[in-house]
């Protein structure tokens, strides 16, 4: 299924090794920019020591219709797998 809505909200893990992205802003803004609706998603990008960024193909969350993820809030302690 096609995805719409580019990355809007970004949060970086405390160790700087992971970047989490979601595609929703706020309901009113989403309606303005995506009048046909928006399918919410969340993705993770892994950072590398050489500066490279790699999209994690094993971590892509698609939300059901009407659910728009806004911001990732990481706790003070997060652990890498």
PyMOL Python script that loads the backbone (N, CA, C, O; Angstrom):
from pymol import cmd

cmd.read_pdbstr("""\
ATOM      1  N   UNK A   1       0.840  -1.173   0.000  1.00  0.00           N
ATOM      2  CA  UNK A   1       0.000   0.000   0.000  1.00  0.00           C
ATOM      3  C   UNK A   1       0.891   1.245   0.000  1.00  0.00           C
ATOM      4  O   UNK A   1       1.878   1.292   0.734  1.00  0.00           O
ATOM      5  N   UNK A   2       0.560   2.245  -0.806  1.00  0.00           N
ATOM      6  CA  UNK A   2       1.362   3.476  -0.821  1.00  0.00           C
ATOM      7  C   UNK A   2       1.315   4.187   0.522  1.00  0.00           C
ATOM      8  O   UNK A   2       0.306   4.154   1.227  1.00  0.00           O
ATOM      9  N   UNK A   3       2.410   4.820   0.856  1.00  0.00           N
ATOM     10  CA  UNK A   3       2.488   5.584   2.110  1.00  0.00           C
ATOM     11  C   UNK A   3       2.510   7.062   1.771  1.00  0.00           C
ATOM     12  O   UNK A   3       3.083   7.471   0.761  1.00  0.00           O
ATOM     13  N   UNK A   4       1.889   7.851   2.614  1.00  0.00           N
ATOM     14  CA  UNK A   4       1.966   9.289   2.418  1.00  0.00           C
ATOM     15  C   UNK A   4       2.457   9.934   3.696  1.00  0.00           C
ATOM     16  O   UNK A   4       2.502   9.295   4.747  1.00  0.00           O
ATOM     17  N   UNK A   5       2.814  11.171   3.608  1.00  0.00           N
ATOM     18  CA  UNK A   5       3.316  11.889   4.774  1.00  0.00           C
ATOM     19  C   UNK A   5       4.775  11.573   5.015  1.00  0.00           C
ATOM     20  O   UNK A   5       5.125  10.454   5.391  1.00  0.00           O
ATOM     21  N   UNK A   6       5.616  12.550   4.801  1.00  0.00           N
ATOM     22  CA  UNK A   6       7.040  12.373   5.044  1.00  0.00           C
ATOM     23  C   UNK A   6       7.360  12.458   6.522  1.00  0.00           C
ATOM     24  O   UNK A   6       6.490  12.800   7.323  1.00  0.00           O
ATOM     25  N   UNK A   7       8.597  12.153   6.902  1.00  0.00           N
ATOM     26  CA  UNK A   7       8.980  12.242   8.308  1.00  0.00           C
ATOM     27  C   UNK A   7       8.741  13.648   8.847  1.00  0.00           C
ATOM     28  O   UNK A   7       9.153  14.635   8.236  1.00  0.00           O
ATOM     29  N   UNK A   8       8.078  13.730   9.986  1.00  0.00           N
ATOM     30  CA  UNK A   8       7.771  15.020  10.597  1.00  0.00           C
ATOM     31  C   UNK A   8       8.426  15.170  11.960  1.00  0.00           C
ATOM     32  O   UNK A   8       9.005  16.214  12.263  1.00  0.00           O
ATOM     33  N   UNK A   9       8.340  14.148  12.770  1.00  0.00           N
ATOM     34  CA  UNK A   9       8.875  14.217  14.130  1.00  0.00           C
ATOM     35  C   UNK A   9      10.058  13.253  14.231  1.00  0.00           C
ATOM     36  O   UNK A   9      10.008  12.136  13.717  1.00  0.00           O
ATOM     37  N   UNK A  10      11.107  13.694  14.891  1.00  0.00           N
ATOM     38  CA  UNK A  10      12.347  12.931  14.973  1.00  0.00           C
ATOM     39  C   UNK A  10      12.808  12.890  16.429  1.00  0.00           C
ATOM     40  O   UNK A  10      12.744  13.896  17.135  1.00  0.00           O
ATOM     41  N   UNK A  11      13.270  11.727  16.868  1.00  0.00           N
ATOM     42  CA  UNK A  11      13.892  11.628  18.186  1.00  0.00           C
ATOM     43  C   UNK A  11      15.101  10.710  18.062  1.00  0.00           C
ATOM     44  O   UNK A  11      15.054   9.690  17.376  1.00  0.00           O
ATOM     45  N   UNK A  12      16.171  11.082  18.728  1.00  0.00           N
ATOM     46  CA  UNK A  12      17.417  10.326  18.679  1.00  0.00           C
ATOM     47  C   UNK A  12      17.601   9.619  20.015  1.00  0.00           C
ATOM     48  O   UNK A  12      17.373  10.211  21.070  1.00  0.00           O
ATOM     49  N   UNK A  13      18.013   8.353  19.973  1.00  0.00           N
ATOM     50  CA  UNK A  13      18.255   7.616  21.208  1.00  0.00           C
ATOM     51  C   UNK A  13      19.370   8.297  22.001  1.00  0.00           C
ATOM     52  O   UNK A  13      20.178   9.047  21.452  1.00  0.00           O
ATOM     53  N   UNK A  14      19.392   8.020  23.290  1.00  0.00           N
ATOM     54  CA  UNK A  14      20.367   8.673  24.163  1.00  0.00           C
ATOM     55  C   UNK A  14      21.809   8.335  23.808  1.00  0.00           C
ATOM     56  O   UNK A  14      22.716   9.126  24.065  1.00  0.00           O
ATOM     57  N   UNK A  15      22.020   7.168  23.223  1.00  0.00           N
ATOM     58  CA  UNK A  15      23.379   6.805  22.827  1.00  0.00           C
ATOM     59  C   UNK A  15      23.705   7.256  21.403  1.00  0.00           C
ATOM     60  O   UNK A  15      24.825   7.061  20.931  1.00  0.00           O
ATOM     61  N   UNK A  16      22.728   7.858  20.719  1.00  0.00           N
ATOM     62  CA  UNK A  16      22.950   8.375  19.374  1.00  0.00           C
ATOM     63  C   UNK A  16      23.004   7.329  18.294  1.00  0.00           C
ATOM     64  O   UNK A  16      23.367   7.637  17.159  1.00  0.00           O
ATOM     65  N   UNK A  17      22.650   6.091  18.614  1.00  0.00           N
ATOM     66  CA  UNK A  17      22.763   5.005  17.634  1.00  0.00           C
ATOM     67  C   UNK A  17      21.479   4.741  16.857  1.00  0.00           C
ATOM     68  O   UNK A  17      21.496   4.021  15.859  1.00  0.00           O
ATOM     69  N   UNK A  18      20.369   5.315  17.305  1.00  0.00           N
ATOM     70  CA  UNK A  18      19.091   5.082  16.631  1.00  0.00           C
ATOM     71  C   UNK A  18      18.322   6.394  16.507  1.00  0.00           C
ATOM     72  O   UNK A  18      18.322   7.223  17.417  1.00  0.00           O
ATOM     73  N   UNK A  19      17.668   6.561  15.362  1.00  0.00           N
ATOM     74  CA  UNK A  19      16.827   7.728  15.115  1.00  0.00           C
ATOM     75  C   UNK A  19      15.434   7.204  14.778  1.00  0.00           C
ATOM     76  O   UNK A  19      15.274   6.361  13.896  1.00  0.00           O
ATOM     77  N   UNK A  20      14.436   7.712  15.487  1.00  0.00           N
ATOM     78  CA  UNK A  20      13.054   7.287  15.278  1.00  0.00           C
ATOM     79  C   UNK A  20      12.289   8.410  14.587  1.00  0.00           C
ATOM     80  O   UNK A  20      12.430   9.578  14.947  1.00  0.00           O
ATOM     81  N   UNK A  21      11.483   8.054  13.598  1.00  0.00           N
ATOM     82  CA  UNK A  21      10.739   9.021  12.799  1.00  0.00           C
ATOM     83  C   UNK A  21       9.260   8.660  12.791  1.00  0.00           C
ATOM     84  O   UNK A  21       8.907   7.483  12.721  1.00  0.00           O
ATOM     85  N   UNK A  22       8.402   9.658  12.864  1.00  0.00           N
ATOM     86  CA  UNK A  22       6.967   9.456  12.645  1.00  0.00           C
ATOM     87  C   UNK A  22       6.502  10.478  11.619  1.00  0.00           C
ATOM     88  O   UNK A  22       7.198  11.457  11.353  1.00  0.00           O
ATOM     89  N   UNK A  23       5.328  10.251  11.044  1.00  0.00           N
ATOM     90  CA  UNK A  23       4.904  11.094   9.936  1.00  0.00           C
ATOM     91  C   UNK A  23       3.717  11.998  10.220  1.00  0.00           C
ATOM     92  O   UNK A  23       3.185  12.588   9.279  1.00  0.00           O
ATOM     93  N   UNK A  24       3.273  12.141  11.454  1.00  0.00           N
ATOM     94  CA  UNK A  24       2.117  12.992  11.726  1.00  0.00           C
ATOM     95  C   UNK A  24       2.542  14.237  12.501  1.00  0.00           C
ATOM     96  O   UNK A  24       3.437  14.192  13.345  1.00  0.00           O
ATOM     97  N   UNK A  25       1.884  15.332  12.194  1.00  0.00           N
ATOM     98  CA  UNK A  25       2.127  16.573  12.926  1.00  0.00           C
ATOM     99  C   UNK A  25       1.052  16.730  13.986  1.00  0.00           C
ATOM    100  O   UNK A  25       1.153  16.147  15.065  1.00  0.00           O
ATOM    101  N   UNK A  26       0.052  17.493  13.695  1.00  0.00           N
ATOM    102  CA  UNK A  26      -1.118  17.666  14.553  1.00  0.00           C
ATOM    103  C   UNK A  26      -2.341  17.470  13.673  1.00  0.00           C
ATOM    104  O   UNK A  26      -2.281  17.710  12.467  1.00  0.00           O
ATOM    105  N   UNK A  27      -3.435  17.042  14.255  1.00  0.00           N
ATOM    106  CA  UNK A  27      -4.624  16.712  13.478  1.00  0.00           C
ATOM    107  C   UNK A  27      -5.013  17.808  12.492  1.00  0.00           C
ATOM    108  O   UNK A  27      -5.256  17.521  11.320  1.00  0.00           O
ATOM    109  N   UNK A  28      -5.076  19.059  12.947  1.00  0.00           N
ATOM    110  CA  UNK A  28      -5.488  20.142  12.042  1.00  0.00           C
ATOM    111  C   UNK A  28      -4.489  20.327  10.908  1.00  0.00           C
ATOM    112  O   UNK A  28      -4.888  20.546   9.764  1.00  0.00           O
ATOM    113  N   UNK A  29      -3.213  20.245  11.204  1.00  0.00           N
ATOM    114  CA  UNK A  29      -2.222  20.391  10.145  1.00  0.00           C
ATOM    115  C   UNK A  29      -2.254  19.201   9.196  1.00  0.00           C
ATOM    116  O   UNK A  29      -2.137  19.374   7.983  1.00  0.00           O
ATOM    117  N   UNK A  30      -2.412  17.999   9.734  1.00  0.00           N
ATOM    118  CA  UNK A  30      -2.497  16.817   8.870  1.00  0.00           C
ATOM    119  C   UNK A  30      -3.674  16.955   7.908  1.00  0.00           C
ATOM    120  O   UNK A  30      -3.553  16.612   6.732  1.00  0.00           O
ATOM    121  N   UNK A  31      -4.799  17.447   8.389  1.00  0.00           N
ATOM    122  CA  UNK A  31      -5.973  17.638   7.517  1.00  0.00           C
ATOM    123  C   UNK A  31      -5.680  18.663   6.426  1.00  0.00           C
ATOM    124  O   UNK A  31      -6.126  18.512   5.288  1.00  0.00           O
ATOM    125  N   UNK A  32      -4.933  19.700   6.775  1.00  0.00           N
ATOM    126  CA  UNK A  32      -4.617  20.743   5.801  1.00  0.00           C
ATOM    127  C   UNK A  32      -3.681  20.214   4.716  1.00  0.00           C
ATOM    128  O   UNK A  32      -3.921  20.432   3.528  1.00  0.00           O
ATOM    129  N   UNK A  33      -2.629  19.528   5.116  1.00  0.00           N
ATOM    130  CA  UNK A  33      -1.619  19.078   4.157  1.00  0.00           C
ATOM    131  C   UNK A  33      -1.982  17.760   3.472  1.00  0.00           C
ATOM    132  O   UNK A  33      -1.491  17.474   2.380  1.00  0.00           O
ATOM    133  N   UNK A  34      -2.832  16.962   4.104  1.00  0.00           N
ATOM    134  CA  UNK A  34      -3.227  15.666   3.551  1.00  0.00           C
ATOM    135  C   UNK A  34      -4.745  15.549   3.586  1.00  0.00           C
ATOM    136  O   UNK A  34      -5.283  14.768   4.370  1.00  0.00           O
ATOM    137  N   UNK A  35      -5.447  16.314   2.746  1.00  0.00           N
ATOM    138  CA  UNK A  35      -6.914  16.315   2.778  1.00  0.00           C
ATOM    139  C   UNK A  35      -7.531  14.945   2.488  1.00  0.00           C
ATOM    140  O   UNK A  35      -8.674  14.694   2.871  1.00  0.00           O
ATOM    141  N   UNK A  36      -6.799  14.065   1.824  1.00  0.00           N
ATOM    142  CA  UNK A  36      -7.300  12.717   1.545  1.00  0.00           C
ATOM    143  C   UNK A  36      -7.021  11.755   2.690  1.00  0.00           C
ATOM    144  O   UNK A  36      -7.329  10.567   2.592  1.00  0.00           O
ATOM    145  N   UNK A  37      -6.440  12.260   3.776  1.00  0.00           N
ATOM    146  CA  UNK A  37      -6.111  11.416   4.925  1.00  0.00           C
ATOM    147  C   UNK A  37      -4.645  11.043   4.937  1.00  0.00           C
ATOM    148  O   UNK A  37      -3.935  11.177   3.940  1.00  0.00           O
ATOM    149  N   UNK A  38      -4.219  10.581   6.069  1.00  0.00           N
ATOM    150  CA  UNK A  38      -2.824  10.176   6.232  1.00  0.00           C
ATOM    151  C   UNK A  38      -2.795   8.819   6.927  1.00  0.00           C
ATOM    152  O   UNK A  38      -3.531   8.578   7.884  1.00  0.00           O
ATOM    153  N   UNK A  39      -1.943   7.953   6.436  1.00  0.00           N
ATOM    154  CA  UNK A  39      -1.732   6.651   7.083  1.00  0.00           C
ATOM    155  C   UNK A  39      -0.487   6.784   7.938  1.00  0.00           C
ATOM    156  O   UNK A  39       0.608   7.012   7.425  1.00  0.00           O
ATOM    157  N   UNK A  40      -0.658   6.639   9.252  1.00  0.00           N
ATOM    158  CA  UNK A  40       0.450   6.832  10.169  1.00  0.00           C
ATOM    159  C   UNK A  40       1.484   5.722  10.100  1.00  0.00           C
ATOM    160  O   UNK A  40       1.152   4.551   9.912  1.00  0.00           O
ATOM    161  N   UNK A  41       2.742   6.109  10.253  1.00  0.00           N
ATOM    162  CA  UNK A  41       3.826   5.138  10.313  1.00  0.00           C
ATOM    163  C   UNK A  41       4.948   5.642  11.214  1.00  0.00           C
ATOM    164  O   UNK A  41       5.051   6.834  11.505  1.00  0.00           O
ATOM    165  N   UNK A  42       5.776   4.711  11.643  1.00  0.00           N
ATOM    166  CA  UNK A  42       6.961   5.006  12.432  1.00  0.00           C
ATOM    167  C   UNK A  42       8.102   4.150  11.892  1.00  0.00           C
ATOM    168  O   UNK A  42       7.913   2.971  11.594  1.00  0.00           O
ATOM    169  N   UNK A  43       9.275   4.741  11.768  1.00  0.00           N
ATOM    170  CA  UNK A  43      10.430   4.021  11.241  1.00  0.00           C
ATOM    171  C   UNK A  43      11.636   4.267  12.152  1.00  0.00           C
ATOM    172  O   UNK A  43      11.660   5.208  12.944  1.00  0.00           O
ATOM    173  N   UNK A  44      12.626   3.396  12.013  1.00  0.00           N
ATOM    174  CA  UNK A  44      13.868   3.542  12.769  1.00  0.00           C
ATOM    175  C   UNK A  44      15.040   3.551  11.804  1.00  0.00           C
ATOM    176  O   UNK A  44      15.102   2.757  10.866  1.00  0.00           O
ATOM    177  N   UNK A  45      15.964   4.463  12.052  1.00  0.00           N
ATOM    178  CA  UNK A  45      17.187   4.562  11.272  1.00  0.00           C
ATOM    179  C   UNK A  45      18.348   4.292  12.222  1.00  0.00           C
ATOM    180  O   UNK A  45      18.405   4.855  13.315  1.00  0.00           O
ATOM    181  N   UNK A  46      19.265   3.436  11.807  1.00  0.00           N
ATOM    182  CA  UNK A  46      20.457   3.147  12.599  1.00  0.00           C
ATOM    183  C   UNK A  46      21.595   4.041  12.125  1.00  0.00           C
ATOM    184  O   UNK A  46      21.798   4.216  10.923  1.00  0.00           O
ATOM    185  N   UNK A  47      22.339   4.608  13.077  1.00  0.00           N
ATOM    186  CA  UNK A  47      23.487   5.436  12.728  1.00  0.00           C
ATOM    187  C   UNK A  47      24.751   4.574  12.802  1.00  0.00           C
ATOM    188  O   UNK A  47      24.832   3.629  13.587  1.00  0.00           O
ATOM    189  N   UNK A  48      25.705   4.914  11.991  1.00  0.00           N
ATOM    190  CA  UNK A  48      26.976   4.186  11.955  1.00  0.00           C
ATOM    191  C   UNK A  48      28.117   5.132  12.327  1.00  0.00           C
ATOM    192  O   UNK A  48      27.993   6.348  12.181  1.00  0.00           O
ATOM    193  N   UNK A  49      29.204   4.583  12.796  1.00  0.00           N
ATOM    194  CA  UNK A  49      30.361   5.381  13.220  1.00  0.00           C
ATOM    195  C   UNK A  49      30.921   6.224  12.072  1.00  0.00           C
ATOM    196  O   UNK A  49      31.489   7.290  12.306  1.00  0.00           O
ATOM    197  N   UNK A  50      30.763   5.749  10.838  1.00  0.00           N
ATOM    198  CA  UNK A  50      31.295   6.481   9.683  1.00  0.00           C
ATOM    199  C   UNK A  50      30.330   7.564   9.190  1.00  0.00           C
ATOM    200  O   UNK A  50      30.580   8.194   8.162  1.00  0.00           O
ATOM    201  N   UNK A  51      29.227   7.781   9.920  1.00  0.00           N
ATOM    202  CA  UNK A  51      28.257   8.802   9.538  1.00  0.00           C
ATOM    203  C   UNK A  51      27.122   8.295   8.672  1.00  0.00           C
ATOM    204  O   UNK A  51      26.189   9.037   8.364  1.00  0.00           O
ATOM    205  N   UNK A  52      27.198   7.056   8.287  1.00  0.00           N
ATOM    206  CA  UNK A  52      26.161   6.477   7.443  1.00  0.00           C
ATOM    207  C   UNK A  52      24.875   6.274   8.236  1.00  0.00           C
ATOM    208  O   UNK A  52      24.919   5.995   9.434  1.00  0.00           O
ATOM    209  N   UNK A  53      23.737   6.414   7.574  1.00  0.00           N
ATOM    210  CA  UNK A  53      22.418   6.156   8.154  1.00  0.00           C
ATOM    211  C   UNK A  53      21.776   5.022   7.375  1.00  0.00           C
ATOM    212  O   UNK A  53      21.737   5.057   6.145  1.00  0.00           O
ATOM    213  N   UNK A  54      21.271   4.015   8.083  1.00  0.00           N
ATOM    214  CA  UNK A  54      20.631   2.872   7.433  1.00  0.00           C
ATOM    215  C   UNK A  54      19.224   2.694   7.970  1.00  0.00           C
ATOM    216  O   UNK A  54      19.028   2.559   9.178  1.00  0.00           O
ATOM    217  N   UNK A  55      18.249   2.692   7.080  1.00  0.00           N
ATOM    218  CA  UNK A  55      16.873   2.408   7.466  1.00  0.00           C
ATOM    219  C   UNK A  55      16.795   0.965   7.934  1.00  0.00           C
ATOM    220  O   UNK A  55      17.255   0.065   7.231  1.00  0.00           O
ATOM    221  N   UNK A  56      16.225   0.727   9.103  1.00  0.00           N
ATOM    222  CA  UNK A  56      16.098  -0.630   9.641  1.00  0.00           C
ATOM    223  C   UNK A  56      14.887  -1.289   8.993  1.00  0.00           C
ATOM    224  O   UNK A  56      13.755  -0.929   9.315  1.00  0.00           O
ATOM    225  N   UNK A  57      15.096  -2.255   8.080  1.00  0.00           N
ATOM    226  CA  UNK A  57      13.962  -2.887   7.391  1.00  0.00           C
ATOM    227  C   UNK A  57      13.106  -3.741   8.326  1.00  0.00           C
ATOM    228  O   UNK A  57      11.977  -4.088   7.979  1.00  0.00           O
ATOM    229  N   UNK A  58      13.625  -4.082   9.504  1.00  0.00           N
ATOM    230  CA  UNK A  58      12.874  -4.895  10.448  1.00  0.00           C
ATOM    231  C   UNK A  58      12.050  -4.075  11.428  1.00  0.00           C
ATOM    232  O   UNK A  58      11.354  -4.629  12.278  1.00  0.00           O
ATOM    233  N   UNK A  59      12.130  -2.736  11.307  1.00  0.00           N
ATOM    234  CA  UNK A  59      11.385  -1.876  12.219  1.00  0.00           C
ATOM    235  C   UNK A  59      10.655  -0.824  11.407  1.00  0.00           C
ATOM    236  O   UNK A  59      11.190   0.253  11.145  1.00  0.00           O
ATOM    237  N   UNK A  60       9.463  -1.132  11.020  1.00  0.00           N
ATOM    238  CA  UNK A  60       8.584  -0.181  10.342  1.00  0.00           C
ATOM    239  C   UNK A  60       7.176  -0.480  10.823  1.00  0.00           C
ATOM    240  O   UNK A  60       6.643  -1.560  10.566  1.00  0.00           O
ATOM    241  N   UNK A  61       6.576   0.466  11.516  1.00  0.00           N
ATOM    242  CA  UNK A  61       5.254   0.257  12.106  1.00  0.00           C
ATOM    243  C   UNK A  61       4.244   1.071  11.322  1.00  0.00           C
ATOM    244  O   UNK A  61       4.385   2.286  11.190  1.00  0.00           O
ATOM    245  N   UNK A  62       3.218   0.400  10.798  1.00  0.00           N
ATOM    246  CA  UNK A  62       2.114   1.088  10.136  1.00  0.00           C
ATOM    247  C   UNK A  62       0.921   1.049  11.080  1.00  0.00           C
ATOM    248  O   UNK A  62       0.570  -0.006  11.609  1.00  0.00           O
ATOM    249  N   UNK A  63       0.305   2.198  11.287  1.00  0.00           N
ATOM    250  CA  UNK A  63      -0.820   2.307  12.203  1.00  0.00           C
ATOM    251  C   UNK A  63      -2.131   2.148  11.448  1.00  0.00           C
ATOM    252  O   UNK A  63      -2.210   2.416  10.249  1.00  0.00           O
ATOM    253  N   UNK A  64      -3.153   1.709  12.163  1.00  0.00           N
ATOM    254  CA  UNK A  64      -4.458   1.522  11.535  1.00  0.00           C
ATOM    255  C   UNK A  64      -5.029   2.873  11.117  1.00  0.00           C
ATOM    256  O   UNK A  64      -4.600   3.920  11.602  1.00  0.00           O
ATOM    257  N   UNK A  65      -5.999   2.833  10.214  1.00  0.00           N
ATOM    258  CA  UNK A  65      -6.626   4.059   9.731  1.00  0.00           C
ATOM    259  C   UNK A  65      -7.092   4.930  10.887  1.00  0.00           C
ATOM    260  O   UNK A  65      -7.684   4.446  11.852  1.00  0.00           O
ATOM    261  N   UNK A  66      -6.818   6.214  10.772  1.00  0.00           N
ATOM    262  CA  UNK A  66      -7.253   7.165  11.785  1.00  0.00           C
ATOM    263  C   UNK A  66      -6.274   7.366  12.924  1.00  0.00           C
ATOM    264  O   UNK A  66      -6.429   8.304  13.706  1.00  0.00           O
ATOM    265  N   UNK A  67      -5.269   6.509  13.040  1.00  0.00           N
ATOM    266  CA  UNK A  67      -4.273   6.655  14.102  1.00  0.00           C
ATOM    267  C   UNK A  67      -3.049   7.343  13.504  1.00  0.00           C
ATOM    268  O   UNK A  67      -2.449   6.855  12.546  1.00  0.00           O
ATOM    269  N   UNK A  68      -2.697   8.472  14.081  1.00  0.00           N
ATOM    270  CA  UNK A  68      -1.568   9.246  13.580  1.00  0.00           C
ATOM    271  C   UNK A  68      -0.519   9.377  14.679  1.00  0.00           C
ATOM    272  O   UNK A  68      -0.746  10.088  15.658  1.00  0.00           O
ATOM    273  N   UNK A  69       0.613   8.712  14.540  1.00  0.00           N
ATOM    274  CA  UNK A  69       1.661   8.834  15.550  1.00  0.00           C
ATOM    275  C   UNK A  69       2.310  10.202  15.444  1.00  0.00           C
ATOM    276  O   UNK A  69       2.611  10.675  14.348  1.00  0.00           O
ATOM    277  N   UNK A  70       2.518  10.821  16.565  1.00  0.00           N
ATOM    278  CA  UNK A  70       3.088  12.167  16.542  1.00  0.00           C
ATOM    279  C   UNK A  70       4.564  12.137  16.933  1.00  0.00           C
ATOM    280  O   UNK A  70       5.428  12.307  16.072  1.00  0.00           O
ATOM    281  N   UNK A  71       4.861  11.930  18.178  1.00  0.00           N
ATOM    282  CA  UNK A  71       6.241  12.056  18.635  1.00  0.00           C
ATOM    283  C   UNK A  71       6.652  10.850  19.453  1.00  0.00           C
ATOM    284  O   UNK A  71       5.875  10.331  20.254  1.00  0.00           O
ATOM    285  N   UNK A  72       7.876  10.412  19.244  1.00  0.00           N
ATOM    286  CA  UNK A  72       8.471   9.351  20.033  1.00  0.00           C
ATOM    287  C   UNK A  72       9.070  10.015  21.268  1.00  0.00           C
ATOM    288  O   UNK A  72       9.772  11.020  21.156  1.00  0.00           O
ATOM    289  N   UNK A  73       8.801   9.470  22.416  1.00  0.00           N
ATOM    290  CA  UNK A  73       9.412   9.994  23.643  1.00  0.00           C
ATOM    291  C   UNK A  73      10.179   8.857  24.300  1.00  0.00           C
ATOM    292  O   UNK A  73       9.589   7.928  24.853  1.00  0.00           O
ATOM    293  N   UNK A  74      11.473   8.942  24.233  1.00  0.00           N
ATOM    294  CA  UNK A  74      12.311   7.904  24.801  1.00  0.00           C
ATOM    295  C   UNK A  74      12.523   8.175  26.283  1.00  0.00           C
ATOM    296  O   UNK A  74      12.698   9.322  26.697  1.00  0.00           O
ATOM    297  N   UNK A  75      12.506   7.128  27.065  1.00  0.00           N
ATOM    298  CA  UNK A  75      12.746   7.257  28.501  1.00  0.00           C
ATOM    299  C   UNK A  75      14.217   7.552  28.758  1.00  0.00           C
ATOM    300  O   UNK A  75      15.043   7.444  27.851  1.00  0.00           O
ATOM    301  N   UNK A  76      14.537   7.916  29.968  1.00  0.00           N
ATOM    302  CA  UNK A  76      15.918   8.256  30.317  1.00  0.00           C
ATOM    303  C   UNK A  76      16.879   7.112  30.041  1.00  0.00           C
ATOM    304  O   UNK A  76      18.062   7.343  29.789  1.00  0.00           O
ATOM    305  N   UNK A  77      16.388   5.891  30.085  1.00  0.00           N
ATOM    306  CA  UNK A  77      17.237   4.737  29.808  1.00  0.00           C
ATOM    307  C   UNK A  77      16.612   3.971  28.655  1.00  0.00           C
ATOM    308  O   UNK A  77      15.461   3.542  28.741  1.00  0.00           O
ATOM    309  N   UNK A  78      17.348   3.801  27.601  1.00  0.00           N
ATOM    310  CA  UNK A  78      16.906   2.920  26.532  1.00  0.00           C
ATOM    311  C   UNK A  78      18.050   1.967  26.239  1.00  0.00           C
ATOM    312  O   UNK A  78      19.217   2.307  26.435  1.00  0.00           O
ATOM    313  N   UNK A  79      17.721   0.799  25.780  1.00  0.00           N
ATOM    314  CA  UNK A  79      18.733  -0.231  25.583  1.00  0.00           C
ATOM    315  C   UNK A  79      18.716  -0.697  24.144  1.00  0.00           C
ATOM    316  O   UNK A  79      17.654  -0.927  23.567  1.00  0.00           O
ATOM    317  N   UNK A  80      19.882  -0.834  23.576  1.00  0.00           N
ATOM    318  CA  UNK A  80      20.009  -1.385  22.233  1.00  0.00           C
ATOM    319  C   UNK A  80      19.814  -2.883  22.298  1.00  0.00           C
ATOM    320  O   UNK A  80      20.123  -3.523  23.304  1.00  0.00           O
ATOM    321  N   UNK A  81      19.305  -3.426  21.232  1.00  0.00           N
ATOM    322  CA  UNK A  81      19.117  -4.886  21.176  1.00  0.00           C
ATOM    323  C   UNK A  81      20.427  -5.570  20.953  1.00  0.00           C
ATOM    324  O   UNK A  81      20.478  -6.798  20.876  1.00  0.00           O
TER     325      UNK A  81
END
""", "prot")
cmd.dss("prot")
cmd.show_as("cartoon", "prot")
cmd.util.cbc("prot")
cmd.orient("prot")
